[in-house]
Amino acid sequence: MYEFTSREIKELSFRLDGLFLPKNEQSNEPFYVVEVQFQPDENLYYRVFTELFIFLKQYKPANQWQVVVIYPTRRIEREQPLHFRELFTRVTRIYLDELGEEASDSLGVNVVKLVIEREKTAPKQAKRLIEQAQAQITDETTKRNLIDLIETIIVYKLPQKSREEIQAMFGLSELKQTKVYQEAQEEGRQETKLKAIPRLMQLGLSGEMIAEGLDLPGEVVQQAARLFAEQNVVVFIELLQHQRSLFSPQDLADLAELIEPLPDKIEDLSEAIAQWCKQDGHSPQRQAWRDLVSGKVNAMVEELLATNLASLETLEPSVNKANLQQAIE
């Protein structure tokens, strides 16, 4: 016997962090959702599949999906077969303690396995991984990030030792004094500062305050802020074009009225979009917009780091008020 009824479902805001999308959307390769789970979690698969299907609903990707979950051991997993048995055909589960010899030379796999390495043998394994990273990785920024990750793992595994003692143990003190390492470290700091600019602007800080707080030249902050504002408008236009179901007729009418009196200035258009998204009732649009923007920020920052931002000419934005109005119509 069944009872016919209805239930309200509250859709919460989720963020897919371990998302790997094919660079060529026309390929037959799947996109991957990757989770690393080192603690038992009864709700893991409920959360993973909820996030996955909300993503499918909002973005409707052209590729099939595949989930990968990495566990230290099989006993950590909480499978929940009652609700997800059929979906597990598209879930790959990796148990680090069961990986065979074929994975023994993989730098990436062994860094992950370092988390579950016994305390007694972890320092020796970490030293081997650092040597392997120095020999195999040519990109200095990638090498620095990986070595810092290995060092951080050992700091947590050996809480009785200071970070300075651990650096001396692995010979990292000398490495970190080299010009190449320090240049890579400085690039990492610059990347962090550039990523902070749009967030600080959203909090209402002026360009002068941001420049002073981040210790950056004012013209650098001004150029980066303009480029981020342009990206915000570009992404919102994409949202209007490709996810139009997120916007009701009233939403579109309100947006048209909001944009009409504004000057054709990219910063003003970006700010108006941000304020509209913050209004009550616009949570789905705000989340979709932020997800798209965050996915492109890293690429933009890498591009900025590859150029001398202070010497960039002030070019006309790639989009303008008319483009935005046309997308709203």
C-alpha positions, 0 to 999 in steps of 0.5 A: 500500500502507498500513500500519495503525498508531497514533500518540500525539498530544500535545495542547499548551496553546494560546491564541487571542488574535485571536478575534472572537466575535459579540455575538449568538450567535444571528446567522448571522455567523461568528466570526473568528480573526485573525493578523498575520504580518510574518515568514516562518513555515513553521508558521503555518498548522499552528499556526492550524488546530491552535488553531482545531480545539482551540477548536472541540472544547472550545467547540463554538461555534454560529457558523461560523469564518473565519480572517483573516491579515494580511501586509505583502507576499505574499512573506512568506506560506508557504502549505502547500497540501499539507495545507490547500488545502481549508481556504483557502476559509475563509481571507481573506489581506490583503496590506497593500501591495496594498490599493487606494485604498478602504483609504487613509482607514482609520485602523486599516488605516493604523496596521497599514501603518505597521509596513512604511512606509519609514523616510524617510516613516514620521514624516510618515505617523505624524503624519498618523495621530495627527492623524486619531486626534485628530479621529475618535476620541471615546473618550479611552482608545481615543485614548490607546492608539492614539496610544501604539501609533503612538508605539511603532511609530515608536520601533522604526522610528527607533532612533536617536531617543529617545522624548522626541525622537519625542514632540516631533517629533509634538507629543505632549509638549503633548498628554500634559500635558493633563488629558484625556490624563492622566485617560485614562492614569490609567484605563489604570493603574487597569485594569492594577492591577485585572487584576493582583489575581487573578494576585497572589492566585494567587501567594499574596499577601495582600490587604494585600500586594497593596494595598501593592504596587499602591498601592491602598486595602485595601477596593478590593483586598478588593472586587475580589478578592471579585468575581474569586473570584465570577467564578471560581466562576461560570465553573467552573459554566458549564464543568461544565454546558456542557463536561461531557465534560472531567470523568470520573466520578472527577473529579466524585466528587473535586470533590464530596468536595472541596467538601462540607466547605468553608464557603459562602464564595465565596473558599474555593470559588474557591481550592478550584477553583484548587487542584483545577485545578492537580493533575496530570491536570487540565490540560484543565480548567485550560486551559478554565477559564482561557480562559473566565475571561480572556475575562470579566476585561476586561468585569469590569474595565471595569465596575469602572472605571465605578463607585466600587469603594471605595463598592460595598456588599458584596452577596451573591454570585450563586452559592453552594456549593449551586449549585456542588454541583448543577453537580457532581452 
